[in-house]
Amino acid sequence: MNRLRRLLEVARSDRTFSLQGALWVGRCLICNGPIAFDASNGEGATLEHIRARGRGGDDSLKNLGIVHARCNSEKGVRWDPRRRRSSEEYEGLVKRLAQRRRERFVAEENENPPGSR
């Protein structure tokens, strides 16, 4: 699945986001600050894996959030590499972000399209 399509799916599944003209407007999963991205090309936001793929995370909607590029970079530099933080600290961050994502999550009708199980 391409990046833009996935970004749009995550936006539709996050109750803080709404389509306002040509922009999706909502809140960054990491800093909770305002964020907007272009619905036609995704410019202005990045996708974040709450639990990094290198630490067992996947590409499911519940493990993805829309974030500022700056926040994504900071998390990658400060949290994702195993040598930077203890497992306990990392698990605490993942738990906080996953909880925020659950609170915002809106299930889509097509979350599990036919043939995906």
mmCIF file of the C-alpha atoms, coordinates in Angstrom:
data_MODEL
# 
_entry.id   MODEL 
# 
loop_
_atom_site.group_PDB 
_atom_site.id 
_atom_site.type_symbol 
_atom_site.label_atom_id 
_atom_site.label_alt_id 
_atom_site.label_comp_id 
_atom_site.label_asym_id 
_atom_site.label_entity_id 
_atom_site.label_seq_id 
_atom_site.pdbx_PDB_ins_code 
_atom_site.Cartn_x 
_atom_site.Cartn_y 
_atom_site.Cartn_z 
_atom_site.occupancy 
_atom_site.B_iso_or_equiv 
_atom_site.pdbx_formal_charge 
_atom_site.auth_seq_id 
_atom_site.auth_comp_id 
_atom_site.auth_asym_id 
_atom_site.auth_atom_id 
_atom_site.pdbx_PDB_model_num 
ATOM 1   C CA . MET A 1 1   ? 0.000   0.000   0.000  1.00 0.00 ? 1   MET A CA 1 
ATOM 2   C CA . ASN A 1 2   ? 1.398   3.377   -0.886 1.00 0.00 ? 2   ASN A CA 1 
ATOM 3   C CA . ARG A 1 3   ? 2.265   6.007   1.718  1.00 0.00 ? 3   ARG A CA 1 
ATOM 4   C CA . LEU A 1 4   ? -0.493  8.484   0.783  1.00 0.00 ? 4   LEU A CA 1 
ATOM 5   C CA . ARG A 1 5   ? -3.226  5.857   0.909  1.00 0.00 ? 5   ARG A CA 1 
ATOM 6   C CA . ARG A 1 6   ? -2.030  4.679   4.328  1.00 0.00 ? 6   ARG A CA 1 
ATOM 7   C CA . LEU A 1 7   ? -1.788  8.272   5.607  1.00 0.00 ? 7   LEU A CA 1 
ATOM 8   C CA . LEU A 1 8   ? -5.405  8.871   4.543  1.00 0.00 ? 8   LEU A CA 1 
ATOM 9   C CA . GLU A 1 9   ? -6.549  5.660   6.243  1.00 0.00 ? 9   GLU A CA 1 
ATOM 10  C CA . VAL A 1 10  ? -4.848  6.670   9.477  1.00 0.00 ? 10  VAL A CA 1 
ATOM 11  C CA . ALA A 1 11  ? -6.403  10.162  9.306  1.00 0.00 ? 11  ALA A CA 1 
ATOM 12  C CA . ARG A 1 12  ? -9.888  8.686   8.808  1.00 0.00 ? 12  ARG A CA 1 
ATOM 13  C CA . SER A 1 13  ? -9.334  6.432   11.823 1.00 0.00 ? 13  SER A CA 1 
ATOM 14  C CA . ASP A 1 14  ? -8.184  9.258   14.132 1.00 0.00 ? 14  ASP A CA 1 
ATOM 15  C CA . ARG A 1 15  ? -11.041 11.247  15.677 1.00 0.00 ? 15  ARG A CA 1 
ATOM 16  C CA . THR A 1 16  ? -8.874  14.386  15.936 1.00 0.00 ? 16  THR A CA 1 
ATOM 17  C CA . PHE A 1 17  ? -8.647  14.614  12.129 1.00 0.00 ? 17  PHE A CA 1 
ATOM 18  C CA . SER A 1 18  ? -11.172 16.138  9.785  1.00 0.00 ? 18  SER A CA 1 
ATOM 19  C CA . LEU A 1 19  ? -11.041 17.002  6.118  1.00 0.00 ? 19  LEU A CA 1 
ATOM 20  C CA . GLN A 1 20  ? -11.168 20.775  5.720  1.00 0.00 ? 20  GLN A CA 1 
ATOM 21  C CA . GLY A 1 21  ? -11.085 21.667  2.050  1.00 0.00 ? 21  GLY A CA 1 
ATOM 22  C CA . ALA A 1 22  ? -7.910  20.185  0.592  1.00 0.00 ? 22  ALA A CA 1 
ATOM 23  C CA . LEU A 1 23  ? -6.310  19.591  4.018  1.00 0.00 ? 23  LEU A CA 1 
ATOM 24  C CA . TRP A 1 24  ? -6.647  16.967  6.702  1.00 0.00 ? 24  TRP A CA 1 
ATOM 25  C CA . VAL A 1 25  ? -6.345  18.821  10.022 1.00 0.00 ? 25  VAL A CA 1 
ATOM 26  C CA . GLY A 1 26  ? -5.821  17.178  13.407 1.00 0.00 ? 26  GLY A CA 1 
ATOM 27  C CA . ARG A 1 27  ? -3.326  16.579  16.204 1.00 0.00 ? 27  ARG A CA 1 
ATOM 28  C CA . CYS A 1 28  ? 0.167   15.064  16.167 1.00 0.00 ? 28  CYS A CA 1 
ATOM 29  C CA . LEU A 1 29  ? 0.146   11.752  18.024 1.00 0.00 ? 29  LEU A CA 1 
ATOM 30  C CA . ILE A 1 30  ? 3.459   12.501  19.738 1.00 0.00 ? 30  ILE A CA 1 
ATOM 31  C CA . CYS A 1 31  ? 3.305   16.165  20.814 1.00 0.00 ? 31  CYS A CA 1 
ATOM 32  C CA . ASN A 1 32  ? -0.478  16.628  20.456 1.00 0.00 ? 32  ASN A CA 1 
ATOM 33  C CA . GLY A 1 33  ? 0.152   19.900  18.607 1.00 0.00 ? 33  GLY A CA 1 
ATOM 34  C CA . PRO A 1 34  ? -1.887  20.933  15.584 1.00 0.00 ? 34  PRO A CA 1 
ATOM 35  C CA . ILE A 1 35  ? -0.942  19.363  12.276 1.00 0.00 ? 35  ILE A CA 1 
ATOM 36  C CA . ALA A 1 36  ? -2.314  19.572  8.751  1.00 0.00 ? 36  ALA A CA 1 
ATOM 37  C CA . PHE A 1 37  ? -1.428  17.745  5.571  1.00 0.00 ? 37  PHE A CA 1 
ATOM 38  C CA . ASP A 1 38  ? -2.402  17.995  1.943  1.00 0.00 ? 38  ASP A CA 1 
ATOM 39  C CA . ALA A 1 39  ? -5.009  15.339  1.081  1.00 0.00 ? 39  ALA A CA 1 
ATOM 40  C CA . SER A 1 40  ? -3.718  15.029  -2.492 1.00 0.00 ? 40  SER A CA 1 
ATOM 41  C CA . ASN A 1 41  ? -0.072  14.274  -1.735 1.00 0.00 ? 41  ASN A CA 1 
ATOM 42  C CA . GLY A 1 42  ? 0.403   13.902  2.043  1.00 0.00 ? 42  GLY A CA 1 
ATOM 43  C CA . GLU A 1 43  ? 2.760   16.865  2.299  1.00 0.00 ? 43  GLU A CA 1 
ATOM 44  C CA . GLY A 1 44  ? 2.960   18.251  5.831  1.00 0.00 ? 44  GLY A CA 1 
ATOM 45  C CA . ALA A 1 45  ? 2.853   15.032  7.878  1.00 0.00 ? 45  ALA A CA 1 
ATOM 46  C CA . THR A 1 46  ? 4.555   11.687  8.353  1.00 0.00 ? 46  THR A CA 1 
ATOM 47  C CA . LEU A 1 47  ? 3.437   8.276   9.546  1.00 0.00 ? 47  LEU A CA 1 
ATOM 48  C CA . GLU A 1 48  ? 4.850   7.035   12.826 1.00 0.00 ? 48  GLU A CA 1 
ATOM 49  C CA . HIS A 1 49  ? 5.011   3.427   13.989 1.00 0.00 ? 49  HIS A CA 1 
ATOM 50  C CA . ILE A 1 50  ? 4.112   3.537   17.684 1.00 0.00 ? 50  ILE A CA 1 
ATOM 51  C CA . ARG A 1 51  ? 6.120   0.368   18.241 1.00 0.00 ? 51  ARG A CA 1 
ATOM 52  C CA . ALA A 1 52  ? 8.979   0.494   15.756 1.00 0.00 ? 52  ALA A CA 1 
ATOM 53  C CA . ARG A 1 53  ? 9.075   -2.307  13.211 1.00 0.00 ? 53  ARG A CA 1 
ATOM 54  C CA . GLY A 1 54  ? 12.597  -3.069  14.409 1.00 0.00 ? 54  GLY A CA 1 
ATOM 55  C CA . ARG A 1 55  ? 11.133  -3.706  17.855 1.00 0.00 ? 55  ARG A CA 1 
ATOM 56  C CA . GLY A 1 56  ? 8.276   -5.944  16.738 1.00 0.00 ? 56  GLY A CA 1 
ATOM 57  C CA . GLY A 1 57  ? 5.775   -3.348  15.503 1.00 0.00 ? 57  GLY A CA 1 
ATOM 58  C CA . ASP A 1 58  ? 3.632   -3.804  12.415 1.00 0.00 ? 58  ASP A CA 1 
ATOM 59  C CA . ASP A 1 59  ? 1.798   -1.688  9.837  1.00 0.00 ? 59  ASP A CA 1 
ATOM 60  C CA . SER A 1 60  ? -1.669  -2.025  11.391 1.00 0.00 ? 60  SER A CA 1 
ATOM 61  C CA . LEU A 1 61  ? -3.815  1.086   11.766 1.00 0.00 ? 61  LEU A CA 1 
ATOM 62  C CA . LYS A 1 62  ? -3.608  0.828   15.549 1.00 0.00 ? 62  LYS A CA 1 
ATOM 63  C CA . ASN A 1 63  ? 0.200   0.930   15.431 1.00 0.00 ? 63  ASN A CA 1 
ATOM 64  C CA . LEU A 1 64  ? 0.342   3.993   13.167 1.00 0.00 ? 64  LEU A CA 1 
ATOM 65  C CA . GLY A 1 65  ? -0.115  7.654   13.960 1.00 0.00 ? 65  GLY A CA 1 
ATOM 66  C CA . ILE A 1 66  ? 0.187   10.901  12.058 1.00 0.00 ? 66  ILE A CA 1 
ATOM 67  C CA . VAL A 1 67  ? 2.968   13.106  13.363 1.00 0.00 ? 67  VAL A CA 1 
ATOM 68  C CA . HIS A 1 68  ? 5.116   16.109  12.521 1.00 0.00 ? 68  HIS A CA 1 
ATOM 69  C CA . ALA A 1 69  ? 8.311   15.193  10.673 1.00 0.00 ? 69  ALA A CA 1 
ATOM 70  C CA . ARG A 1 70  ? 10.238  16.786  13.556 1.00 0.00 ? 70  ARG A CA 1 
ATOM 71  C CA . CYS A 1 71  ? 8.486   14.593  16.154 1.00 0.00 ? 71  CYS A CA 1 
ATOM 72  C CA . ASN A 1 72  ? 9.044   11.464  14.062 1.00 0.00 ? 72  ASN A CA 1 
ATOM 73  C CA . SER A 1 73  ? 12.733  12.263  13.748 1.00 0.00 ? 73  SER A CA 1 
ATOM 74  C CA . GLU A 1 74  ? 13.117  12.959  17.473 1.00 0.00 ? 74  GLU A CA 1 
ATOM 75  C CA . LYS A 1 75  ? 11.455  9.660   18.379 1.00 0.00 ? 75  LYS A CA 1 
ATOM 76  C CA . GLY A 1 76  ? 13.642  7.812   15.909 1.00 0.00 ? 76  GLY A CA 1 
ATOM 77  C CA . VAL A 1 77  ? 16.851  9.347   17.227 1.00 0.00 ? 77  VAL A CA 1 
ATOM 78  C CA . ARG A 1 78  ? 16.009  9.262   20.925 1.00 0.00 ? 78  ARG A CA 1 
ATOM 79  C CA . TRP A 1 79  ? 13.829  6.178   21.333 1.00 0.00 ? 79  TRP A CA 1 
ATOM 80  C CA . ASP A 1 80  ? 13.834  3.594   18.553 1.00 0.00 ? 80  ASP A CA 1 
ATOM 81  C CA . PRO A 1 81  ? 17.476  2.455   18.486 1.00 0.00 ? 81  PRO A CA 1 
ATOM 82  C CA . ARG A 1 82  ? 17.890  -0.189  21.164 1.00 0.00 ? 82  ARG A CA 1 
ATOM 83  C CA . ARG A 1 83  ? 21.077  1.311   22.580 1.00 0.00 ? 83  ARG A CA 1 
ATOM 84  C CA . ARG A 1 84  ? 19.554  4.711   23.422 1.00 0.00 ? 84  ARG A CA 1 
ATOM 85  C CA . ARG A 1 85  ? 16.938  3.880   26.066 1.00 0.00 ? 85  ARG A CA 1 
ATOM 86  C CA . SER A 1 86  ? 16.264  1.034   28.429 1.00 0.00 ? 86  SER A CA 1 
ATOM 87  C CA . SER A 1 87  ? 13.537  -1.422  27.519 1.00 0.00 ? 87  SER A CA 1 
ATOM 88  C CA . GLU A 1 88  ? 11.451  -0.144  30.432 1.00 0.00 ? 88  GLU A CA 1 
ATOM 89  C CA . GLU A 1 89  ? 11.661  3.469   29.232 1.00 0.00 ? 89  GLU A CA 1 
ATOM 90  C CA . TYR A 1 90  ? 10.850  2.463   25.666 1.00 0.00 ? 90  TYR A CA 1 
ATOM 91  C CA . GLU A 1 91  ? 7.874   0.345   26.770 1.00 0.00 ? 91  GLU A CA 1 
ATOM 92  C CA . GLY A 1 92  ? 6.581   3.310   28.802 1.00 0.00 ? 92  GLY A CA 1 
ATOM 93  C CA . LEU A 1 93  ? 6.665   5.545   25.722 1.00 0.00 ? 93  LEU A CA 1 
ATOM 94  C CA . VAL A 1 94  ? 4.987   2.902   23.569 1.00 0.00 ? 94  VAL A CA 1 
ATOM 95  C CA . LYS A 1 95  ? 2.307   2.422   26.219 1.00 0.00 ? 95  LYS A CA 1 
ATOM 96  C CA . ARG A 1 96  ? 1.567   6.179   26.365 1.00 0.00 ? 96  ARG A CA 1 
ATOM 97  C CA . LEU A 1 97  ? 1.395   6.568   22.592 1.00 0.00 ? 97  LEU A CA 1 
ATOM 98  C CA . ALA A 1 98  ? -0.683  3.397   22.154 1.00 0.00 ? 98  ALA A CA 1 
ATOM 99  C CA . GLN A 1 99  ? -3.141  4.633   24.790 1.00 0.00 ? 99  GLN A CA 1 
ATOM 100 C CA . ARG A 1 100 ? -3.464  7.993   23.020 1.00 0.00 ? 100 ARG A CA 1 
ATOM 101 C CA . ARG A 1 101 ? -4.038  6.169   19.712 1.00 0.00 ? 101 ARG A CA 1 
ATOM 102 C CA . ARG A 1 102 ? -6.723  3.932   21.280 1.00 0.00 ? 102 ARG A CA 1 
ATOM 103 C CA . GLU A 1 103 ? -8.508  6.992   22.677 1.00 0.00 ? 103 GLU A CA 1 
ATOM 104 C CA . ARG A 1 104 ? -8.539  8.573   19.223 1.00 0.00 ? 104 ARG A CA 1 
ATOM 105 C CA . PHE A 1 105 ? -9.279  5.440   17.210 1.00 0.00 ? 105 PHE A CA 1 
ATOM 106 C CA . VAL A 1 106 ? -12.379 5.279   15.055 1.00 0.00 ? 106 VAL A CA 1 
ATOM 107 C CA . ALA A 1 107 ? -12.843 1.918   13.346 1.00 0.00 ? 107 ALA A CA 1 
ATOM 108 C CA . GLU A 1 108 ? -13.394 2.140   9.628  1.00 0.00 ? 108 GLU A CA 1 
ATOM 109 C CA . GLU A 1 109 ? -15.973 0.003   7.905  1.00 0.00 ? 109 GLU A CA 1 
ATOM 110 C CA . ASN A 1 110 ? -13.280 -1.333  5.620  1.00 0.00 ? 110 ASN A CA 1 
ATOM 111 C CA . GLU A 1 111 ? -10.584 -1.805  8.258  1.00 0.00 ? 111 GLU A CA 1 
ATOM 112 C CA . ASN A 1 112 ? -10.533 -5.509  7.399  1.00 0.00 ? 112 ASN A CA 1 
ATOM 113 C CA . PRO A 1 113 ? -11.432 -5.703  3.713  1.00 0.00 ? 113 PRO A CA 1 
ATOM 114 C CA . PRO A 1 114 ? -12.626 -9.045  2.312  1.00 0.00 ? 114 PRO A CA 1 
ATOM 115 C CA . GLY A 1 115 ? -9.780  -11.470 1.907  1.00 0.00 ? 115 GLY A CA 1 
ATOM 116 C CA . SER A 1 116 ? -7.537  -9.736  4.464  1.00 0.00 ? 116 SER A CA 1 
ATOM 117 C CA . ARG A 1 117 ? -8.082  -12.285 7.230  1.00 0.00 ? 117 ARG A CA 1 
# 
